[in-house]
């Protein structure tokens, strides 16, 4: 198994969204989960952190990851980290009904990776492992960037666009939405 990062720089998220204001945290989670489901990703919540509330509000961190089978050899991974800072509950009246939503700061980071040999078929012998190295290094190496890397990059941008639309941000879309 080889993981190939689609991030512009190693260790950096592919996309970062910063938002400050009033939002529905549960609705945001549902919108992102629906996007994963609609695009046939298997979603897992990997980690949740809650910090002790301070006078300015509570802090939370949620780590999600999902994968989808692109081929028998390639699997796409999309990871989302939600960071909520100074989070406070606020009561609002919408359509004559009272509801509790949140006010605070959000930082959402999206990263993407390609996983090769996700079924482990090339791991049964040292000969196959060497053959896999040769296959990835000399035969399909261009496809990682030109086909699968590009596709995963634009899929991640579509997830970013979905989040921006939900938060009703000014820059709700990107110039490459119709690619892939």
DRENTOR-563987 format. One record per residue (C-alpha): residue number from 0; y, z, x. Coordinates in Angstrom, 2 decimals, padded with zeros to 5 digits. Layout:
NUM, Y, Z, X
...
//
This chain:
0, 000.00, 000.00, 000.00
1, 003.38, -000.97, 001.32
2, 006.64, 000.04, -000.31
3, 009.51, -002.35, 000.29
4, 012.93, -001.03, -000.63
5, 015.27, -003.36, -002.48
6, 018.22, -001.12, -001.63
7, 021.09, -002.78, 000.23
8, 020.84, -000.13, 002.95
9, 017.80, 002.04, 003.58
10, 018.16, 005.38, 001.87
11, 021.05, 004.27, -000.34
12, 020.75, 003.76, -004.09
13, 020.93, 000.21, -005.37
14, 023.47, 001.16, -008.03
15, 025.53, 004.28, -008.71
16, 027.31, 005.07, -011.95
17, 029.98, 007.76, -012.10
18, 031.32, 008.96, -015.43
19, 033.46, 011.84, -016.60
20, 034.07, 012.69, -020.21
21, 032.27, 013.36, -023.47
22, 028.77, 011.97, -023.98
23, 025.49, 012.66, -025.73
24, 022.99, 013.66, -023.04
25, 019.98, 013.37, -025.33
26, 021.14, 009.95, -026.50
27, 021.59, 008.81, -022.89
28, 018.05, 009.88, -022.04
29, 016.74, 008.11, -025.13
30, 018.63, 004.89, -024.29
31, 017.19, 004.81, -020.75
32, 013.67, 005.70, -021.95
33, 013.90, 002.94, -024.58
34, 014.92, 000.46, -021.87
35, 011.89, 001.41, -019.79
36, 009.61, 001.08, -022.83
37, 011.14, -002.24, -023.94
38, 010.57, -003.68, -020.44
39, 006.94, -002.42, -020.34
40, 007.51, 000.17, -017.60
41, 005.34, 003.27, -017.46
42, 007.89, 006.10, -017.27
43, 007.38, 009.51, -015.65
44, 009.78, 012.41, -015.34
45, 009.19, 013.64, -011.79
46, 011.58, 016.56, -011.41
47, 014.06, 018.60, -013.44
48, 016.49, 021.11, -011.93
49, 018.75, 023.49, -013.81
50, 021.29, 025.55, -011.89
51, 022.65, 028.84, -013.11
52, 025.68, 028.23, -015.31
53, 029.06, 028.98, -013.78
54, 032.41, 029.31, -015.54
55, 032.98, 025.59, -015.03
56, 029.65, 024.74, -016.72
57, 026.01, 024.19, -015.86
58, 024.53, 021.67, -013.44
59, 021.36, 019.68, -014.07
60, 019.37, 017.08, -012.17
61, 016.64, 014.84, -013.61
62, 014.46, 012.45, -011.59
63, 012.70, 009.64, -013.45
64, 010.54, 006.85, -012.12
65, 008.72, 004.01, -013.76
66, 006.55, 001.12, -012.69
67, 005.45, -002.20, -014.09
68, 002.74, -004.53, -012.87
69, 004.33, -007.77, -011.69
70, 001.06, -009.26, -010.42
71, -002.34, -008.10, -009.20
72, -000.73, -007.54, -005.81
73, 002.88, -006.49, -006.60
74, 004.14, -003.55, -008.66
75, 007.85, -002.85, -009.31
76, 009.21, 000.70, -009.18
77, 012.55, 001.74, -010.68
78, 013.81, 005.25, -010.01
79, 016.74, 006.92, -011.76
80, 018.36, 010.20, -010.75
81, 020.68, 011.80, -013.30
82, 023.08, 014.44, -011.96
83, 025.16, 016.34, -014.50
84, 027.99, 018.54, -013.19
85, 030.17, 021.06, -015.04
86, 028.21, 020.38, -018.22
87, 029.43, 022.13, -021.36
88, 028.35, 021.77, -024.97
89, 031.06, 020.58, -027.37
90, 030.92, 020.41, -031.15
91, 032.23, 017.23, -032.73
92, 032.39, 015.93, -036.28
93, 031.16, 012.39, -036.68
94, 030.74, 010.74, -040.08
95, 031.29, 014.12, -041.72
96, 028.45, 015.79, -039.79
97, 028.78, 018.37, -037.06
98, 026.84, 017.69, -033.90
99, 026.71, 019.14, -030.42
100, 027.25, 016.79, -027.51
101, 028.22, 017.37, -023.89
102, 031.32, 017.19, -021.75
103, 031.18, 016.92, -017.98
104, 030.61, 014.65, -015.03
105, 027.63, 012.35, -014.54
106, 026.37, 010.61, -011.44
107, 023.43, 008.26, -012.00
108, 021.66, 006.62, -009.06
109, 019.24, 003.72, -009.51
110, 016.88, 002.61, -006.75
111, 014.13, -000.01, -006.71
112, 011.02, -000.69, -004.64
113, 008.20, -003.20, -004.45
114, 004.71, -001.84, -003.96
115, 002.10, -004.15, -002.48
116, -001.67, -003.77, -002.89
117, -001.12, -001.18, -005.58
118, -004.78, -001.35, -006.60
119, -005.94, -000.62, -003.03
120, -008.18, -003.68, -002.79
121, -007.19, -004.36, 000.83
122, -007.96, -000.81, 002.02
123, -011.75, -000.89, 001.93
124, -012.14, -001.98, 005.58
125, -010.09, -002.27, 008.74
126, -010.59, -006.06, 008.69
127, -008.98, -006.28, 005.24
128, -006.11, -004.02, 006.35
129, -005.41, -006.35, 009.29
130, -005.72, -009.35, 006.99
131, -003.22, -007.74, 004.61
132, -000.76, -007.23, 007.47
133, -001.13, -010.89, 008.44
134, -000.80, -011.98, 004.79
135, 002.42, -010.00, 004.26
136, 003.95, -010.78, 007.65
137, 003.27, -014.51, 007.89
138, 002.31, -015.93, 004.49
139, 004.25, -014.27, 001.70
140, 007.06, -012.54, 003.61
141, 009.69, -014.94, 002.21
142, 008.58, -014.24, -001.35
143, 009.44, -010.55, -000.96
144, 013.14, -011.33, -000.63
145, 013.44, -014.68, -002.37
146, 011.36, -014.05, -005.47
147, 010.23, -010.48, -006.10
148, 013.11, -008.74, -004.37
149, 015.69, -010.79, -006.27
150, 013.94, -010.29, -009.57
151, 013.69, -006.53, -009.11
152, 017.32, -006.37, -008.00
153, 018.52, -008.07, -011.17
154, 016.21, -006.00, -013.37
155, 017.79, -002.87, -011.85
156, 021.25, -004.28, -012.61
157, 020.18, -004.76, -016.24
158, 019.22, -001.08, -016.40
159, 022.63, -000.22, -014.95
160, 024.28, -002.38, -017.62
161, 022.34, -000.62, -020.38
162, 023.56, 002.76, -019.13
163, 027.17, 001.55, -018.88
164, 027.03, 000.14, -022.40
165, 025.69, 003.43, -023.74
166, 028.47, 005.38, -022.03
167, 030.98, 002.81, -023.36
168, 032.43, 002.19, -019.92
169, 035.01, -000.53, -019.34
170, 032.83, -002.48, -016.92
171, 029.90, -002.69, -019.33
172, 028.21, -005.67, -017.76
173, 027.66, -007.46, -014.49
174, 028.12, -011.07, -013.48
175, 024.40, -011.61, -013.05
176, 023.07, -010.31, -016.37
177, 021.36, -013.58, -017.33
178, 019.46, -013.97, -014.06
179, 015.71, -013.29, -014.44
//
